[in-house]
Amino acid sequence: MDLILWRHAEADMGEPDLQRALTAKGQKQARRMAEWLGSQLPESCRILVSPALRTVQTAEMLGRKYKVLAELAPGASPQDLLRAANWPGAKEPVLIVGHQPTLGQLAAMLLCGQPQGWEIRTATAWWIVQREPLDPQSRYLKAVMGPDLILA
């Protein structure tokens, strides 16, 4: 199974947290990453998005259908994200557009066995693959891509 973790792009500061919108820089970051992801993701990829405005705006840049899930909101646990993605048993790849610190904790948990305070920078995507659903040893990091690595 392929699991892609995409942190939302740069957002305005302020409250309420769920209504924070992308900045102009964040819109540019999201567009760049969406272009790269759009060229890499299979059509069958399920896209799951936090209900926060900044994650919805980030996901919209892909121009694909997505599903907003309350269980992906800020404060979700790594286990909440795994349940939503049906990891590792899903038949199709899953892209989660979410938040720190949960995305970093989840990446660490999948790649080294325990949640740690890894940082996933804004608008960056981590692509994790597990070839055999019952074999965690078949898990690997396929790619890490940030908007600053994509030529405009």
PATI-362069 format. One record per residue: residue number from 1; chain; y, z, x of N, C-alpha, C, O, CB in turn. Coordinates in pm, 1 decimal, decimal comma. Each point is the difference from the previous one (the first is absolute). Last residue first. Glycine has a CB too. Example, Ala and Ser with C-alpha at 12.3 -4.5 7.8 and 13.67 -1.06 7.14 Angstrom:
2
   n chain  n.north     n.up   n.east ca.north    ca.up  ca.east  c.north     c.up   c.east  o.north     o.up   o.east cb.north    cb.up  cb.east
   2     A   -225,0    708,0   1285,0    119,0      6,0     82,0    109,0     73,0    -77,0    110,8     16,9     50,9   -173,6   -231,4     67,5
   1     A   -509,2    207,5    -89,4    119,0      0,0    -89,0    120,0      0,0     90,0     -1,9     66,5    103,6   -115,4     58,1   -292,8
This chain:
152
   n chain  n.north     n.up   n.east ca.north    ca.up  ca.east  c.north     c.up   c.east  o.north     o.up   o.east cb.north    cb.up  cb.east
 152     A   2615,5  -1088,8    989,4     71,6    -40,8   -122,2     13,5   -151,4     -7,0     57,2    -52,4    -95,6     68,7    269,0     96,9
 151     A   -523,2     92,4    234,9    118,7    -79,3     29,1     62,1    -47,5   -130,2    -69,2    -44,2    -91,7    -27,2    -28,3    312,9
 150     A   -197,2    523,5   -128,1     -5,4   -129,0    -68,7    130,2    -74,0     26,4    108,6     52,2    -25,0   -262,8     39,7   -154,8
 149     A     63,4    358,7    319,6    -87,4    -89,0     77,3     -8,2   -139,9    -59,3    -61,4    -89,3     58,4    -69,4    288,2      9,9
 148     A    370,0    173,8   -267,7     69,4    -35,3    124,3    -85,4    -92,4     89,4     50,9    -55,7     97,3     71,6    276,0   -109,5
 147     A   -287,1    -29,8   -400,8     94,4   -106,9    -24,0     73,0    -45,6    125,8     43,8   -114,7      8,6    -17,9    203,6   -236,4
 146     A   -526,0    110,2    265,9    128,7     48,9    -48,1     98,5   -114,5    -13,8    -19,6   -105,7     60,0    -23,0    327,0     47,9
 145     A   -528,8   -111,6    -66,0    110,3    -94,5      6,4    124,2     63,9    -59,6     -3,4     59,2   -107,9   -155,7   -254,3     93,8
 144     A   -389,9    261,6    186,2    119,1     77,2    -32,4    116,0    -96,9     17,9     16,7    -58,9    106,8   -117,5    286,6    -33,4
 143     A   -477,1   -281,1   -138,2    136,2    -40,1     37,2     99,1    109,9    -34,1    -20,7     78,8    -92,3    -38,7   -319,3     55,5
 142     A   -428,9    295,3     24,6      9,4   -145,6     15,4    139,1    -42,8     47,8     12,5    -89,1     84,1   -184,8     62,5   -264,7
 141     A   -153,1    478,2    217,4    137,9    -37,2    -27,9     15,3   -147,9     31,1     -9,7    -41,7    115,4     95,2    275,9    -63,7
 140     A   -562,5     12,2   -208,8     88,5    -31,3    112,8    139,9    -35,0    -50,3     19,9    -30,3   -117,7   -217,2    -51,5    251,7
 139     A   -362,1    260,1   -270,6    143,0      0,6    -31,6     81,8    -32,4    125,3    -31,3     45,5    110,0     -7,9    124,3   -293,6
 138     A   -446,7    -88,1    120,1     37,8   -141,4     -6,3    149,4    -18,2    -30,1     45,8   -110,7    -28,1   -278,7     57,2    -48,1
 137     A      7,9    480,5     89,4      3,9    -53,2    136,9     38,3   -148,1      2,0     33,2    -53,7    105,6   -207,6    221,1    -39,6
 136     A     99,5     80,7   -474,0    132,8     20,3     56,3     12,7    -52,3    144,2    110,6    -26,1     47,2    -88,9    225,6   -195,5
 135     A   -359,4   -328,7   -262,8      0,5     21,8    144,8    141,2     14,6     55,9     63,4    -99,8     34,1   -275,4    -29,3    -20,1
 134     A     60,0      6,0   -473,4    -64,0    127,9     29,3      3,9     36,8    148,2    -60,9     99,0     40,4    -85,7   -138,9   -235,4
 133     A    340,0   -378,2     19,3     49,4    111,3    -81,0    -58,3    136,5     35,2     69,2    100,9    -13,1    -38,6   -265,3   -164,2
 132     A     54,9   -251,8    518,0   -112,9     47,7    -81,8     43,4    124,0    -78,6     40,1     99,3     60,7   -208,3   -190,9    107,5
 131     A    499,3   -125,3     94,0    -90,6   -112,3    -30,3   -113,8     39,3    -92,8    -35,9    -76,0    -90,0     92,2    -19,5    310,9
 130     A    455,5    269,3   -161,0   -131,9     59,9     14,5    -99,8   -106,1    -45,9     -8,0    -31,4   -118,8     94,0    272,6     81,5
 129     A    471,3   -226,0    202,5   -119,0    -65,3    -55,2   -121,3     89,3     21,6    -15,2     61,1    105,8    114,0   -289,9    -62,5
 128     A    490,4    221,9    -51,8   -122,7     69,4     40,4   -118,2    -64,8    -72,0      7,1    -29,3   -119,3    119,2    247,9    159,0
 127     A    428,9   -288,7     83,7   -113,9    -66,3    -65,3   -127,5     60,3     57,1    -31,1    -18,2    117,7    161,9   -198,8   -153,5
 126     A    430,8    332,3    -21,1   -120,5     27,3     79,3   -117,6    -54,8    -79,3    -16,1     31,1   -118,0    116,1    178,8    227,9
 125     A    475,1   -286,5   -108,3   -131,8     -5,3    -64,1   -109,1     27,9    102,9      3,3    -51,0    112,0     82,7   -114,7   -282,2
 124     A    489,6    264,5     90,0   -112,5    -37,0     85,8   -130,8      6,7    -78,3    -17,6     84,5    -87,8    141,7      0,9    289,9
 123     A    341,0     43,0   -341,3    -35,6   -141,2    -20,7   -118,0    -46,7     84,9    -28,5   -119,7      3,5    265,5     79,6    -58,8
 122     A    -38,6    497,1    214,3     39,5    -69,9   -122,0    -34,4   -148,2      8,5     18,6    -64,6    103,2    165,7    230,7   -137,4
 121     A   -488,9    152,1    328,2    142,9    -28,5    -10,7     30,7    -78,0   -127,6    -87,8    -63,7    -58,1    105,4     63,4    308,4
 120     A   -401,9    361,9   -139,5      4,8   -143,0    -27,7    146,7    -28,9    -27,6     57,8     52,8    -95,0   -299,4    -66,6      0,3
 119     A    -13,4    443,2    356,7    111,1    -63,2    -69,1    -25,1   -149,1    -17,0    -34,2    -70,5     94,9    189,7    243,1     -2,1
 118     A   -482,8    297,6    -47,2     36,6   -130,8     53,2    114,2    -57,8    -81,4      6,3     17,5   -121,7   -241,4    -55,5    202,6
 117     A    -10,6    501,2    -71,3    136,8    -40,0    -30,5     41,0   -132,2     61,0    107,9     -9,4     58,4    -55,8    246,2    -74,0
 116     A   -562,6   -100,1   -150,0     95,2     47,3    100,5    137,2    -55,4    -36,7     12,8    -81,1    -91,7   -192,5     92,6    273,9
 115     A   -364,7     44,7   -388,5    140,5    -32,2    -23,5     87,3     64,3    107,4    -10,4    119,6     27,5    -33,0   -137,1   -275,5
 114     A   -463,6   -137,3    355,3     72,8    110,4    -61,0    146,0    -38,4    -21,8     57,4    -74,3     79,6   -213,3    238,9     29,5
 113     A   -184,3   -468,4     79,6    -80,4    100,6    -68,4     72,5    117,0    -60,5    -62,5     79,9    -69,7   -106,0   -145,6    221,5
 112     A    307,5   -364,6     82,8    -47,7    101,7     94,2    -66,1    119,4    -67,6    -34,9     97,9     65,9    215,3   -169,0     85,7
 111     A    -21,3   -334,4   -384,0    -24,4    -50,0    135,3    -47,6    104,9     98,9    -60,5    -34,1    101,6    231,4   -132,5   -148,3
 110     A    -60,7    251,3   -425,0    -97,1   -109,1      3,6    -36,8    -39,9    142,6   -113,9    -38,6     26,6    205,3    -41,9   -243,4
 109     A    238,5    416,6    147,7   -127,8     46,1    -55,3   -106,3   -109,6     11,0   -114,1     27,1     37,4    237,8    125,6   -196,0
 108     A    322,1   -257,1    279,7    -63,6     88,0     97,5   -138,1     44,8    -47,4    -95,3      2,4     77,9    321,6     74,6     -3,8
 107     A     32,3   -326,9   -374,6    -38,5    -84,1    114,2    -72,3     84,0    104,7   -103,7    -41,4     51,7    300,3   -111,2    -93,9
 106     A    -11,6    384,6   -321,0   -116,8    -77,6    -39,2    -48,5    -88,2    114,3   -120,3     -7,7     25,1    200,4     10,7   -261,6
 105     A    317,2    241,2    294,6   -114,0     91,6     -7,1   -128,0    -74,9    -32,8   -105,5     27,2     57,4    258,5    156,7   -128,9
 104     A    248,1   -426,3     59,4    -37,5     34,8    137,1   -119,4     93,9      5,1    -88,5    -15,4     84,2    325,2    -15,2    -17,9
 103     A    -56,3    -77,6   -490,1    -60,9   -118,1     61,6    -44,8     28,5    143,1   -109,0    -41,0     39,8    252,0   -104,7   -184,3
 102     A     91,3    491,3    -95,0   -136,4    -25,5    -47,7    -65,5   -120,2     67,9   -116,5      7,3     38,9    183,4     91,2   -256,4
 101     A    393,1    113,1    255,6    -95,8      2,6    110,8   -141,6    -42,0    -40,1    -88,9     -8,2     84,7    226,1    188,2     14,4
 100     A    183,3   -477,4   -246,7    -31,0     98,3    101,5     18,1    137,1    -65,0     82,1     11,6    -90,9     -9,3   -165,8    283,8
  99     A   -188,7   -288,8   -498,5     96,9     87,6     65,0    -59,1     76,2    118,3   -121,2     17,7     12,3    235,9      3,9   -230,8
  98     A   -244,8   -518,5    -71,8     21,2    143,0    -20,3     97,3     62,4     97,0     94,9    -63,4     46,1   -321,0     72,0   -133,7
  97     A    -96,6   -448,0   -104,4    139,7     13,2     41,2     40,2    143,0    -31,2      9,0     39,3   -116,4     45,0   -287,2     74,6
  96     A   -545,9    -18,9    122,5     71,7    112,3    -60,1    141,0      1,9     57,4     18,2      4,6    121,6   -232,8    129,6   -152,7
  95     A   -226,2   -497,2    -28,4    126,9     28,7     66,2     65,9    113,6    -75,6     18,9     -8,3   -121,4      8,1   -231,8    202,5
  94     A   -558,2     27,0    -36,7    100,8     76,0    -73,5    119,5     23,2     91,0    -14,8     42,6    114,5   -162,2     69,4   -257,2
  93     A   -296,5   -465,7     83,7     96,8     73,1     81,8    101,8     71,1    -89,6     28,0    -44,8   -111,2    -57,7   -122,2    298,9
  92     A   -451,0     85,8   -401,6    110,3    -81,5     47,8     92,5     83,7     89,2     -0,9    122,8     -8,3    -13,2   -266,5   -199,7
  91     A   -374,4    334,5     12,5    -49,7   -133,6     36,1    109,8    -87,9     59,5    -27,9    -91,4     77,6   -141,6    110,7   -259,8
  90     A    115,6    539,7    198,3     60,6   -110,9    -73,6    -51,0   -134,1     52,2    -23,7    -17,0    119,6    227,9    157,2   -161,6
  89     A   -315,8    321,6    211,9    -90,5    -81,0    -80,6     60,7   -117,7    -73,5    -73,4    -76,0    -63,2    -51,0    278,7     40,1
  88     A    256,6    200,5    326,2     -6,1   -132,1     62,5    -79,5    -99,8    -83,0    -45,7   -101,5     52,6     64,5    212,2    168,4
  87     A    337,5    108,1   -426,7    -45,1     -8,9    139,8   -129,3     75,4     17,0    -11,9    110,9    -52,1    247,8   -131,2    131,7
  86     A     93,3    -88,8   -465,1   -146,8     -4,8     -7,6    -59,9    -23,3    139,0    -91,4    -80,7     16,7    105,2     -7,6   -253,3
  85     A    460,5    159,6    104,7    -46,6   -124,2     62,7   -149,9    -22,3    -16,5    -50,5   -108,7     28,1    234,9    131,7    135,5
  84     A     24,7    375,5   -326,2     66,9   -112,4    -67,1    -51,1   -133,7     53,0    -13,5    -96,2    -75,6    217,3    239,1     41,3
  83     A   -355,5    252,5    245,0    -55,5    -13,2   -135,5     60,7   -120,5    -71,5    -71,5    -77,4    -63,7     36,1    326,7     53,2
  82     A    211,1   -139,1    431,3   -136,3    -52,7     13,5    -66,0    -19,4   -137,0    -68,7    -99,5    -23,0     49,3    213,4    246,8
  81     A    444,5     90,7   -207,2      9,6   -141,8     33,5   -138,2    -62,6     11,4    -21,7   -111,8    -46,6    237,4    155,4    165,7
  80     A   -188,5    420,7   -186,4     49,9    -69,3   -119,2      4,8   -151,0     24,4    -38,4    -78,6    -86,6    174,2    282,2     23,3
  79     A   -239,0     76,1    426,7   -114,5    -16,1    -90,3     41,0    -70,0   -129,8    -77,9    -77,3    -55,7    -25,7    284,1    153,9
  78     A    437,1    -86,3    221,4    -80,9   -113,0     46,4   -119,0    -27,0    -92,8    -36,3   -115,4    -22,5    105,2    168,7    257,4
  77     A    336,0    178,5   -477,0    -84,5     33,2    115,4    -70,9   -126,7     48,9     -9,6    -98,0    -73,8    -23,8    335,5    -12,2
  76     A    534,7   -182,5   -169,6   -142,9    -26,6    -19,4    -76,3     38,6    126,1     57,0      5,1    109,0     -5,4   -193,4   -270,2
  75     A    432,4    194,6    115,2    -73,4    125,1    -14,6   -147,9    -19,5    -26,6    -75,3     97,4     -3,0    282,6      2,6    -80,4
  74     A    125,8   -484,4    -63,6     21,2     92,0    112,3    -69,7    133,0    -27,2      3,8     51,9   -111,6    217,3   -162,3    163,5
  73     A   -451,1   -269,6   -321,7    138,5     47,0     14,8     14,8     87,3    124,6    -99,4     48,0     54,5    128,7    -56,5   -304,6
  72     A   -429,4   -207,2     37,6     44,5    -42,5    132,8    143,2     45,9     29,9     55,9    -35,6    103,7   -208,4   -162,4   -121,7
  71     A    -84,9    259,8   -407,3    -68,9     79,0    101,9     35,5    -41,8    143,3    -48,6     61,5     94,9   -135,9    -30,9   -258,3
  70     A    346,0   -262,5   -231,0     67,0    128,7     17,5    -64,2     81,8    111,9     68,5     76,6     67,8     -7,4    -79,2   -310,4
  69     A    -60,1   -540,6    208,8    -85,9    115,6    -28,5     73,2    130,3     30,8     47,3     20,3    111,8   -251,1   -158,6    -60,8
  68     A    265,3   -439,5   -137,1     67,3    124,8     34,6    -88,7    115,3    -43,4    -43,1      6,1   -115,2    272,8   -111,9     92,1
  67     A   -346,2   -425,1    157,6    -17,3    107,1    -98,6     68,1    125,7     52,9    -26,8     43,1    112,1   -193,0   -142,2   -194,5
  66     A    274,0   -478,4    150,7    -32,9    130,5     57,4    -11,0    101,2   -112,7     45,1    -23,4   -112,1     72,7    -33,1    329,5
  65     A    -63,9   -522,2    -86,1    -20,0    107,3    -96,7    -37,7    127,6     73,6    -69,9     -3,0    101,2     -1,4   -162,5   -278,3
  64     A    370,4   -182,8    447,0   -134,0      5,4    -59,5     -4,5    111,4   -103,9     87,6     86,4     -4,1   -192,2   -175,2    217,3
  63     A    465,6    -28,8    113,6     -9,2    -99,7   -104,9   -139,0     -9,4    -62,5    -38,7   -105,1    -51,0    217,0    -18,7    167,9
  62     A     41,4    403,7    253,7   -121,9    -80,3     16,4    -10,3   -111,5   -103,6    -62,2   -103,2     25,3    -50,3    304,1     69,1
  61     A    458,1    134,5    -98,2     27,5   -105,9     97,8   -122,3    -89,1     23,4     13,7   -113,8     44,9    154,0    264,4     64,2
  60     A   -177,5    249,8   -379,4     48,3   -118,8    -70,6     27,2   -116,5     95,0     -5,8   -116,0    -40,9    104,9    265,9   -131,6
  59     A   -216,3    289,7    335,0   -113,8    -79,1    -48,6     44,9   -128,8    -67,9    -67,0   -102,6     12,4    -61,6    314,0    -41,5
  58     A    462,5     95,7    168,0    -71,5    -52,1    117,2   -113,0    -92,1    -45,7    -13,1   -111,4     50,6     69,7    320,0     82,2
  57     A    176,5     25,3   -464,9     83,8   -106,5     56,6    -66,2    -62,9    122,4      9,5   -121,1     19,5    195,3    239,2   -104,1
  56     A   -418,0    251,9   -103,8     -7,4   -112,2    -93,7     81,9   -117,1     54,7    -45,8   -114,2     -1,7     15,0    273,3   -194,4
  55     A     56,1    241,7    427,9   -130,4    -62,5     20,8    -17,9   -119,6    -92,2    -57,8   -101,1     39,9    -36,8    322,0     29,6
  54     A    490,8     35,0   -109,7     -3,3    -65,6    131,3   -134,4    -66,0     28,7     -4,1   -103,7     66,2    169,7    270,4     14,3
  53     A   -101,3     96,8   -482,0     72,8   -127,3     -3,1    -10,8    -74,1    132,7    -19,0   -121,6      0,3    176,7    219,5   -167,0
  52     A   -548,0    236,6      9,7    136,0     11,3     54,7     65,1   -137,8      5,8    -65,3    -98,6     34,2     -2,1    301,2    101,4
  51     A   -400,7   -101,0   -270,5    102,8    -24,0   -101,7    143,8     10,7     51,6     93,4    -27,3    -75,5   -255,6    113,3    -88,4
  50     A   -276,2   -259,7    458,4     58,8    125,1    -47,2    106,7    -31,1   -105,0     58,4   -108,3      2,5   -104,2    220,7    220,9
  49     A   -358,9   -460,1   -132,2    134,6     38,1     40,3     38,7    134,6    -60,2    -29,3     28,8   -116,1     91,1   -270,8    134,7
  48     A   -479,9   -159,5    102,6     26,4    125,9    -68,8    128,8     59,0     55,7     18,1      5,9    121,6   -266,1     34,9   -161,0
  47     A    -61,4   -526,4     23,5    120,6     62,5     53,7     34,0    119,5    -86,6     26,0    -13,7   -119,6     59,1   -206,5    212,0
  46     A   -532,4   -120,2     45,1     62,9     85,5   -101,2    117,7     70,0     65,0    -11,4     50,8    111,5   -207,9    -16,8   -236,0
  45     A    -29,4   -519,0    266,0     47,1    134,0     38,5     64,8     70,8   -118,6     86,9    -55,8    -67,1    -51,5    -24,2    302,9
  44     A   -221,1   -385,7   -199,7    -70,1    103,1    -77,0     49,1    141,9     29,5    -48,8     95,2    -60,9   -147,9   -245,4     59,2
  43     A    350,7   -248,4    234,6     50,6      0,2   -137,9    -62,0    112,9    -82,5     62,0     49,3    -94,2    -28,4   -297,3    109,6
  42     A      7,1    317,0    515,7    -70,6    -90,3    -91,3     58,4     11,9   -141,3     59,1    102,0    -35,5   -269,8    -82,5    175,4
  41     A    504,7     74,9    309,0    -80,1     61,8   -105,6    -74,9   -104,4    -81,6     56,4   -103,3    -35,9    107,2    291,2     25,9
  40     A    151,7   -303,1    367,3   -122,9     60,9     49,6    -93,7     50,1   -109,7   -122,0     -4,1     15,7    250,0     67,3    184,2
  39     A    322,0   -255,3   -253,8    -76,7   -102,0     73,1   -136,3     52,3     45,8    -86,0    -78,7     39,5    302,0    -22,2     35,8
  38     A     91,6    387,7   -298,7    -35,7   -107,1    -91,5    -82,8   -108,5     67,1    -84,1    -63,2    -64,0    291,2    111,3    -62,3
  37     A    -21,1    304,3    386,2   -114,0     43,8    -79,9    -46,8   -110,6    -94,4   -120,2    -20,7    -16,5    203,1    256,8     31,1
  36     A    306,7   -324,4    236,0   -117,6     11,0     87,1   -123,5     39,3    -81,9   -104,7    -63,9     10,9    253,4    128,4    183,9
  35     A    257,2    -79,1   -424,9    -33,8   -135,0     46,0   -126,2      3,7     86,6    -90,5    -81,8    -16,8    334,8     16,2      9,7
  34     A    -62,5    471,8   -131,0    -65,6    -67,7   -112,4    -39,8   -141,8     39,8   -105,7    -48,7    -40,1    238,5    187,5   -123,6
  33     A    121,5    116,2    467,2   -138,9     46,4     -6,9    -76,0    -68,3   -112,8   -118,3    -30,9     14,7    189,7    250,8     79,4
  32     A    387,0   -319,8    -52,6    -73,3    -43,4    120,1   -146,6     39,5     -6,8    -89,1    -81,0     25,9    299,3    101,1    106,8
  31     A     75,9    133,9   -475,9    -19,2   -145,7     -8,0    -81,7    -51,5    118,6    -91,9    -80,1    -16,7    310,0     59,5   -106,9
  30     A    -87,0    474,0    122,1   -105,0    -24,9    -99,2    -29,1   -149,5    -12,2   -115,8    -40,0    -11,5    185,7    246,8   -113,2
  29     A    289,2    -72,2    403,4   -128,8     44,5     54,8   -114,6    -35,7    -95,0   -102,1    -54,5     41,9    218,6    242,7     79,0
  28     A    319,9   -264,4   -275,4    -34,4    -96,2    105,3   -136,0     34,5     61,3    -83,0    -88,4     21,4    328,5     51,7     27,2
  27     A    -68,8    336,2   -358,2    -35,9   -123,8    -68,6    -42,0   -106,9    100,6    -95,5    -74,2    -23,2    255,3    130,8   -162,7
  26     A      7,3    348,6    355,8   -132,8     15,8    -57,7    -46,7   -124,6    -73,7   -117,5    -36,0      7,2    162,7    278,4    -27,1
  25     A    397,8   -223,3    184,0    -94,4    -12,0    111,6   -143,3     10,1    -51,2    -86,8    -74,9     44,8    257,0    173,9    113,0
  24     A    163,2    -21,7   -468,1      1,8   -142,5     36,1    -96,4    -25,0    115,4    -72,1    -99,8      1,0    312,3     78,9    -77,9
  23     A   -380,9    436,7   -197,3    128,8    -39,5     56,7     -5,0   -151,0     24,7   -104,4    -62,6    -18,6    141,1    292,9    127,3
  22     A   -336,4     24,2   -492,7      3,7    -55,3    134,5    144,0    -29,3     40,7     82,5    -40,0    -82,1   -312,0    -58,1     50,1
  21     A    148,3    492,0   -326,7    -17,5   -145,4     11,4      0,8    -42,9    146,8     44,4     74,4     87,5     66,0   -106,0   -312,4
  20     A   -224,6    503,0    -88,7     63,1    -52,9    121,9    -34,4   -148,1     15,9   -117,0    -38,1     -3,7    105,7    266,5    113,6
  19     A   -141,4     94,8   -458,6     95,9   -106,5    -31,7     71,3    -56,4    123,4     93,0    -79,6    -13,2    -61,3    188,1   -207,5
  18     A   -353,1    264,2    215,4    -70,5   -116,1    -53,9     92,9   -117,3    -30,0    -47,2   -111,8    -20,9   -119,3    268,0    -74,4
  17     A    342,6    270,2    253,4    -80,6    -69,5    100,1    -63,9   -126,9    -54,1      0,1   -102,2     68,7    -43,4    321,0     37,7
  16     A    507,0    -35,2   -312,9   -138,8     44,2      4,9    -83,1    -90,9     90,5     24,6   -120,2      9,6     -1,3    214,6   -241,2
  15     A    331,9    -15,7    468,0    -84,3     51,6   -107,3     37,6    -70,0   -129,7    114,7    -43,1    -12,3   -137,8    267,4    128,1
  14     A     78,2   -348,3    456,6     51,9     55,9   -124,1   -106,6     46,0    -96,1   -119,4     -1,5     29,8    311,3   -143,7     -0,9
  13     A   -117,0   -264,8    377,6    -25,2    144,1     -9,5     48,2     46,0   -137,1     74,8    -70,7    -67,7    -50,8    104,5    320,7
  12     A   -203,9   -543,0   -147,0    116,6     87,5     -4,2    -45,3    144,9     -2,3   -110,7     31,1    -44,0    244,5   -207,2    -76,3
  11     A   -475,5   -169,0    341,2     60,6     30,8   -130,3    123,5     86,8     17,3     16,7     68,6    100,8   -241,5    -84,9   -209,9
  10     A   -159,3   -339,6    388,5    109,3     97,5      8,0     69,3     15,2   -135,5     32,6    -98,4    -66,4      0,3     40,9    309,5
   9     A   -531,0   -113,5   -285,7    107,5    -32,5     92,9    111,2    105,4     -9,1     -5,7     91,2    -82,5    -49,2   -338,0     62,2
   8     A   -474,2    357,2    -88,9    118,2    -63,8    -57,5    105,6    -23,0    108,0      2,1     68,0    102,5    -49,7     40,9   -325,0
   7     A   -466,4    -95,0    359,6    106,4     94,2    -33,1    120,3    -77,0    -53,2     33,7   -107,3     50,0   -114,5    269,5    127,0
   6     A   -456,3   -278,8   -169,8    132,8    -54,8     24,1    103,9    103,2    -42,5     12,7     32,2   -118,1    -96,3   -269,7     84,3
   5     A   -476,4    153,2    143,5     97,0    104,2    -32,7    137,5    -52,7     38,7     25,4    -26,3    117,6   -195,7    214,7    -82,5
   4     A   -348,1   -395,2   -149,3    126,8    -23,2     66,9     98,0    103,9    -51,8     21,6     12,4   -120,6    -67,0   -262,1    148,5
   3     A   -513,0    148,2     -0,8    102,0     85,5    -59,1    126,2    -17,7     81,8      2,0     28,4    119,7   -173,2    139,5   -205,8
   2     A   -351,7   -412,7      3,2    128,9     -1,4     67,1     96,5     88,7    -78,0     11,8    -12,3   -121,9    -53,2   -221,6    212,8
   1     A   -525,8    222,8    -41,9    118,6      0,0    -84,3    123,3      0,0     87,6      4,6     67,5    102,8   -127,2     53,6   -285,7
